[in-house]
Amino acid sequence: MGMQPIARDISSRRKFWTEYQPGYRATEAAVGSPEFFDEVEAHRYALEPDIVELVRFDQWAGRDVLEAGCGIATDGMRFVRAGARYTGLDFSPAALDLARRQLELRGGAAKFVHGSVADLPFPDESFDLVYSNGAIHHVPETQRAIDEFRRVLRAGGTAIVMVYHRRSFNFYVSIMAVRRALTALLLVPGADRGIARVTGERPDVLRGHRELLRKHGLRYISDPALFLSHNTDGPGNPLSKAYTVEAMRRRFSGFDRVETELRFLNLRAYPMGERLERLARVRELGRRFGWHLWINATKA
């Protein structure tokens, strides 16, 4: 009986990440088509050029790289093109199917494995780099995942990990203030159309929030953990967590060297938000109040 809640959580997470992958909302092209992958990649690096700066894909040529939570392998293809010996792991079969399709279209050598970031199916000391962008804050066993990253790294190996940052503009202003207010407005008949016009949010996303309001009542707005989970990657996401820099340093304390950086304000809920995100001054603000907390840790 004690395992049932965990089983249901795994089932709901798998369902969400099967139906939704980062990039689905970046293009109207047919999923799995060459245009789909091209447009997802172009949108990703135009909006988040910091990924290239922080990961430095080219420096991993000839090295063993594991991406834990690879999704459709948009970043993975960068490692492949750079000449890394790349392995992508994800627990969503739909994501892995698209990752393999992308490799088939674009060429190169890679291995894709179905599995959990908290229980890596690899021997100790198998990789020079473990890269995980936006995955471990969606699982209950975040610390276990970090410990697994350290286990499979060789001595001197590196973990580059991104998690959501709690002390950020996006957490305190966009999610806990602006999104809460807009969600409350969904109780007003016809308000969804006005919100969609102002924010550019998709009607199906707004319908999802209205359904959650109907299901949970005002608790949906008043419960910070519940509201956060459904307002990061979309309504229906069973779990999202956000961390402070100090909390992540503690979680990575088993590593020899730990460095952190902040990036990306995440202004997509605002009019012309993505255009603003591309401005140099806005990017600089992301280094102080960013939603993405990057950890670069070295194993002794």
C-alpha positions as a printed NumPy array, in Angstrom:
array([[  0.   ,   0.   ,   0.   ],
       [  2.848,   2.391,   0.823],
       [  4.144,   2.242,  -2.749],
       [  0.918,   3.298,  -4.433],
       [  1.333,   7.111,  -4.14 ],
       [  4.852,   6.859,  -5.595],
       [  3.632,   4.632,  -8.409],
       [  0.856,   7.093,  -9.243],
       [  3.362,   9.948,  -9.221],
       [  5.66 ,   8.113, -11.627],
       [  2.692,   7.357, -13.869],
       [  1.519,  10.984, -13.92 ],
       [  5.019,  12.303, -14.594],
       [  5.531,   9.843, -17.436],
       [  2.156,  10.806, -18.93 ],
       [  2.949,  14.529, -18.787],
       [  6.444,  14.209, -20.258],
       [  5.127,  11.89 , -22.968],
       [  2.518,  14.435, -24.057],
       [  4.749,  17.487, -23.601],
       [  8.388,  18.121, -24.409],
       [ 10.279,  21.423, -24.337],
       [ 10.136,  22.671, -27.883],
       [  6.59 ,  21.567, -28.694],
       [  5.429,  25.145, -28.163],
       [  8.288,  26.663, -30.172],
       [  7.004,  25.607, -33.602],
       [  3.893,  24.713, -35.553],
       [  5.833,  22.298, -37.784],
       [  4.853,  18.627, -37.833],
       [  6.41 ,  16.858, -34.85 ],
       [  9.398,  14.804, -35.973],
       [  9.841,  16.606, -39.294],
       [ 13.156,  18.223, -40.267],
       [ 11.465,  21.631, -39.938],
       [ 10.357,  20.746, -36.408],
       [ 13.897,  20.018, -35.218],
       [ 15.344,  23.041, -37.052],
       [ 12.83 ,  25.442, -35.538],
       [ 13.08 ,  24.001, -32.024],
       [ 16.87 ,  24.344, -32.123],
       [ 16.803,  27.87 , -33.556],
       [ 14.304,  29.04 , -30.942],
       [ 16.189,  27.417, -28.056],
       [ 19.568,  29.019, -28.712],
       [ 18.167,  32.395, -29.763],
       [ 16.338,  32.587, -26.426],
       [ 19.037,  30.894, -24.301],
       [ 22.48 ,  31.497, -25.85 ],
       [ 23.883,  31.046, -22.343],
       [ 23.578,  27.278, -22.822],
       [ 26.354,  27.358, -25.425],
       [ 28.483,  29.636, -23.258],
       [ 28.145,  27.551, -20.101],
       [ 28.289,  24.031, -21.56 ],
       [ 31.004,  24.658, -24.18 ],
       [ 29.987,  21.723, -26.329],
       [ 33.21 ,  21.748, -28.38 ],
       [ 35.422,  21.035, -25.362],
       [ 33.814,  17.584, -24.977],
       [ 35.074,  16.183, -28.282],
       [ 36.359,  12.647, -27.814],
       [ 34.975,  12.479, -24.26 ],
       [ 32.233,  10.282, -22.777],
       [ 29.16 ,  12.427, -22.151],
       [ 25.896,  11.452, -20.465],
       [ 22.877,  13.72 , -20.776],
       [ 20.54 ,  12.812, -17.91 ],
       [ 17.067,  13.833, -19.032],
       [ 17.919,  14.324, -22.698],
       [ 14.377,  14.978, -23.967],
       [ 14.383,  15.128, -27.758],
       [ 18.19 ,  15.669, -27.719],
       [ 18.334,  19.257, -28.956],
       [ 21.426,  19.844, -26.825],
       [ 22.465,  16.254, -27.45 ],
       [ 22.94 ,  16.924, -31.146],
       [ 25.368,  19.704, -30.244],
       [ 27.486,  17.184, -28.343],
       [ 27.253,  14.732, -31.242],
       [ 28.312,  17.35 , -33.799],
       [ 31.183,  18.379, -31.514],
       [ 32.511,  14.803, -31.577],
       [ 31.596,  13.645, -28.07 ],
       [ 30.799,   9.995, -27.342],
       [ 27.255,  10.86 , -26.37 ],
       [ 24.662,   8.894, -24.399],
       [ 21.198,  10.369, -23.839],
       [ 18.955,   9.03 , -21.07 ],
       [ 15.287,   9.821, -20.533],
       [ 12.291,   8.086, -18.956],
       [  9.852,   9.278, -21.643],
       [  9.61 ,   6.811, -24.554],
       [  8.096,   9.591, -26.695],
       [ 11.116,  11.822, -26.091],
       [ 13.542,   9.024, -26.927],
       [ 11.682,   8.209, -30.147],
       [ 12.067,  11.824, -31.239],
       [ 15.72 ,  11.889, -30.157],
       [ 16.429,   8.823, -32.325],
       [ 14.487,  10.385, -35.201],
       [ 16.581,  13.547, -34.925],
       [ 19.806,  11.521, -34.999],
       [ 18.525,   9.63 , -38.042],
       [ 17.802,  12.89 , -39.878],
       [ 20.957,  14.736, -38.922],
       [ 23.506,  11.939, -38.762],
       [ 26.193,  11.125, -36.228],
       [ 26.737,   8.493, -33.552],
       [ 24.89 ,   8.395, -30.243],
       [ 23.266,   5.981, -27.824],
       [ 19.856,   6.528, -26.242],
       [ 18.779,   4.709, -23.086],
       [ 15.432,   4.513, -21.313],
       [ 15.863,   5.055, -17.586],
       [ 15.617,   7.285, -14.526],
       [ 18.   ,  10.088, -13.568],
       [ 17.741,   8.794,  -9.977],
       [ 18.806,   5.249, -10.875],
       [ 21.33 ,   5.446, -13.703],
       [ 21.841,   2.095, -15.498],
       [ 25.596,   2.583, -15.908],
       [ 28.679,   1.316, -14.055],
       [ 30.69 ,   3.528, -11.722],
       [ 33.11 ,   5.957, -13.377],
       [ 31.682,   5.65 , -16.899],
       [ 31.623,   9.296, -18.011],
       [ 33.723,  12.45 , -18.199],
       [ 30.664,  14.718, -18.156],
       [ 27.142,  14.364, -16.816],
       [ 24.939,  17.099, -18.245],
       [ 21.404,  17.635, -17.001],
       [ 19.394,  20.661, -18.074],
       [ 16.075,  21.127, -16.304],
       [ 15.447,  17.525, -15.22 ],
       [ 16.278,  16.84 , -11.579],
       [ 13.895,  19.494, -10.201],
       [ 11.023,  17.433, -11.67 ],
       [ 11.724,  14.262,  -9.677],
       [ 11.155,  13.579,  -5.952],
       [ 14.63 ,  12.015,  -5.6  ],
       [ 16.719,  15.084,  -6.516],
       [ 19.518,  14.288,  -4.064],
       [ 19.656,  10.694,  -5.219],
       [ 20.033,  11.891,  -8.806],
       [ 22.948,  14.141,  -7.821],
       [ 24.598,  11.237,  -5.999],
       [ 24.11 ,   9.075,  -9.094],
       [ 25.774,  11.745, -11.252],
       [ 28.801,  11.652,  -8.976],
       [ 28.882,   7.848,  -8.978],
       [ 29.046,   7.504, -12.758],
       [ 31.635,  10.268, -13.188],
       [ 35.318,   9.463, -13.438],
       [ 37.817,  11.173, -11.145],
       [ 38.19 ,  14.738, -12.381],
       [ 34.858,  14.499, -14.207],
       [ 32.325,  17.32 , -14.371],
       [ 28.608,  17.649, -13.692],
       [ 26.85 ,  20.566, -15.4  ],
       [ 23.309,  20.844, -14.082],
       [ 20.491,  23.395, -14.39 ],
       [ 17.651,  23.69 , -11.88 ],
       [ 15.012,  26.351, -11.268],
       [ 16.102,  29.192,  -8.99 ],
       [ 13.864,  30.162,  -6.098],
       [ 15.24 ,  33.646,  -5.427],
       [ 14.476,  34.818,  -8.943],
       [ 12.297,  37.367, -10.698],
       [ 10.369,  34.538, -12.319],
       [  9.56 ,  32.812,  -9.022],
       [  8.556,  35.805,  -6.907],
       [  7.087,  38.141,  -9.536],
       [  6.044,  36.179, -12.624],
       [  4.758,  32.992, -10.975],
       [  3.756,  33.889,  -7.431],
       [  2.312,  37.337,  -8.265],
       [  1.455,  37.864, -11.951],
       [  0.432,  34.303, -12.806],
       [ -1.581,  33.976,  -9.611],
       [ -3.513,  37.137, -10.464],
       [ -4.113,  36.033, -14.064],
       [ -5.212,  32.583, -12.919],
       [ -7.729,  34.115, -10.513],
       [ -9.131,  36.128, -13.441],
       [ -9.974,  32.867, -15.205],
       [-12.917,  32.64 , -12.818],
       [-14.442,  35.531, -14.783],
       [-16.316,  34.315, -17.903],
       [-14.508,  35.308, -21.089],
       [-11.354,  36.474, -19.304],
       [ -9.278,  33.761, -20.955],
       [ -9.605,  35.476, -24.347],
       [ -8.269,  38.756, -22.982],
       [ -5.411,  37.008, -21.162],
       [ -4.46 ,  35.14 , -24.344],
       [ -4.367,  38.403, -26.33 ],
       [ -2.228,  40.208, -23.764],
       [  0.209,  37.436, -22.858],
       [  0.227,  35.313, -26.01 ],
       [ -0.52 ,  32.249, -23.873],
       [ -2.092,  29.378, -25.77 ],
       [ -5.825,  28.739, -25.2  ],
       [ -5.216,  25.075, -24.293],
       [ -2.815,  26.153, -21.531],
       [ -5.392,  28.562, -20.104],
       [ -8.035,  25.824, -20.251],
       [ -5.688,  23.606, -18.279],
       [ -5.37 ,  26.205, -15.526],
       [ -9.149,  26.666, -15.408],
       [ -9.611,  22.912, -15.006],
       [ -7.138,  22.919, -12.121],
       [ -9.081,  25.743, -10.507],
       [-12.24 ,  23.702, -10.79 ],
       [-10.526,  20.636,  -9.377],
       [ -8.682,  22.239,  -6.44 ],
       [-10.666,  25.425,  -5.858],
       [ -8.775,  28.372,  -4.396],
       [ -6.182,  25.961,  -2.977],
       [ -4.737,  25.873,  -6.505],
       [ -3.754,  29.524,  -6.102],
       [ -2.966,  29.54 ,  -2.382],
       [ -0.741,  26.42 ,  -2.229],
       [  2.734,  27.571,  -3.401],
       [  4.046,  24.071,  -4.163],
       [  0.962,  23.078,  -6.133],
       [  0.882,  26.333,  -8.084],
       [  4.607,  26.208,  -8.856],
       [  4.416,  22.707, -10.302],
       [  1.704,  23.669, -12.793],
       [  3.236,  27.027, -13.728],
       [  6.71 ,  26.115, -14.885],
       [  6.349,  23.701, -17.799],
       [  2.579,  23.873, -18.027],
       [ -0.655,  22.752, -16.346],
       [ -0.613,  19.032, -15.692],
       [  3.041,  18.907, -14.649],
       [  2.965,  16.831, -11.43 ],
       [  6.144,  18.226,  -9.881],
       [  8.472,  21.199, -10.163],
       [ 10.804,  22.457,  -7.464],
       [ 12.928,  25.596,  -7.175],
       [ 16.147,  25.883,  -5.17 ],
       [ 18.346,  28.558,  -3.673],
       [ 22.047,  28.712,  -4.487],
       [ 22.849,  27.703,  -0.905],
       [ 20.582,  24.658,  -1.083],
       [ 22.217,  23.445,  -4.293],
       [ 25.704,  23.928,  -2.878],
       [ 24.72 ,  21.701,   0.04 ],
       [ 23.288,  19.073,  -2.276],
       [ 26.518,  19.023,  -4.327],
       [ 28.753,  18.985,  -1.241],
       [ 30.057,  15.537,  -2.204],
       [ 31.891,  17.128,  -5.135],
       [ 35.342,  18.692,  -4.845],
       [ 34.597,  22.04 ,  -6.538],
       [ 31.18 ,  23.639,  -6.973],
       [ 30.522,  26.818,  -8.951],
       [ 27.117,  28.406,  -9.602],
       [ 25.782,  30.946, -12.085],
       [ 22.375,  32.485, -12.782],
       [ 20.854,  33.089, -16.217],
       [ 17.554,  33.779, -18.033],
       [ 14.796,  35.958, -16.531],
       [ 12.035,  34.046, -18.406],
       [  9.702,  36.834, -19.55 ],
       [  7.434,  34.757, -21.785],
       [  4.313,  35.683, -19.777],
       [  4.722,  39.357, -20.713],
       [  3.901,  41.217, -23.95 ],
       [  6.95 ,  41.011, -26.251],
       [  8.674,  39.057, -23.473],
       [ 10.813,  36.896, -25.753],
       [ 12.048,  39.961, -27.653],
       [ 12.98 ,  41.63 , -24.384],
       [ 14.798,  38.476, -23.29 ],
       [ 17.208,  38.896, -26.197],
       [ 18.35 ,  42.389, -25.115],
       [ 21.838,  42.591, -23.616],
       [ 20.64 ,  44.587, -20.601],
       [ 17.916,  42.059, -19.826],
       [ 20.411,  39.204, -20.137],
       [ 22.628,  40.997, -17.642],
       [ 19.73 ,  41.165, -15.177],
       [ 19.423,  37.407, -15.649],
       [ 22.87 ,  37.04 , -14.072],
       [ 21.444,  38.482, -10.833],
       [ 17.8  ,  37.416, -10.789],
       [ 17.748,  34.549, -13.27 ],
       [ 15.321,  31.615, -13.24 ],
       [ 17.995,  29.14 , -14.314],
       [ 20.517,  28.178, -11.646],
       [ 23.518,  26.452, -13.223],
       [ 25.843,  24.247, -11.202],
       [ 29.291,  23.245, -12.444],
       [ 30.77 ,  20.632, -10.11 ],
       [ 33.969,  18.596, -10.327],
       [ 34.481,  15.151,  -8.819],
       [ 37.763,  14.757,  -6.942]])
